[in-house]
Amino acid sequence: MVHESTAAPYRHVRQSGDDGLLRFSLKLDGTVSGLVAALSLLGAGMLDPLLGLPTWLHWAQGAFLTVYAAGLWYAGTRPDVLRPVAVSAVLLNAVWAVGCAAIIAAGPAWFPITLLGNAYVGFIGIAVVVFGAMQYVGLKRAG
């Protein structure tokens, strides 16, 4: 028998009519993250002079986002979504948005970021805020 206090952290979001937004937002976030990962890994050398962000940063972003995107897709397609996984996605998106804001605010103190680089980082920051908000609302609707 599982004690209620130990089962709570592993609660599932059961597949229902109310979990559509959560599943959609996890898969959309996974798709976009996968595309950004591919761009970062395959185009790192080309992006460096255009954006003013170092090649190592593109590779690090691409490596992280490859794993993250796969995890989101996996979570979004399971019969039951583990609540901690969905909450983690919301939190990681919030942290990513703060990181984007920090890169823009630091500007040339950290990297020789270009105007296009600021737009790229800003777009990603806005996208992760939208994904996190969708996932948060999806979690609330799913119960």
Salt bridges, closest charged atoms under 4 A:
ASP19 OD2 - ARG23 NE 2.53
ASP80 OD2 - ARG14 NH1 2.44
